[in-house]
Amino acid sequence: MKSDELRSWLAEHKLRAVGTLWASALLGSLAYNFSKPNMKTSVKLIHARLHAQALTLAALAGSALVEFYDHKSGAKAKWYEKHI
């Protein structure tokens, strides 16, 4: 997949991309935390949630920057004209 196609897909499906990133971050963090035997289960779950939450906030900020760039460049207005 070319970078332009990937960027276009991400611009069109921002929430789906953020949700997928959240789920994969949560699962990855859970897998990492459960490989440590010296932590309580509740601490492992809290750490996994915090890691996933931080990554989700970063993804949402990136999504907002893409949206801002699209509006500033006029690409979003052309997209709306095409779909209306």
Secondary structure, 3 states (H helix, E strand, C coil): CCHHHHHHHHHHCHHHHHHHHHHHHHHHHHHHHHCCCCCCHHHHHHHHHHHHHHHHHHHHHHHHHHHHHHHHHCHHHHHHHHHC
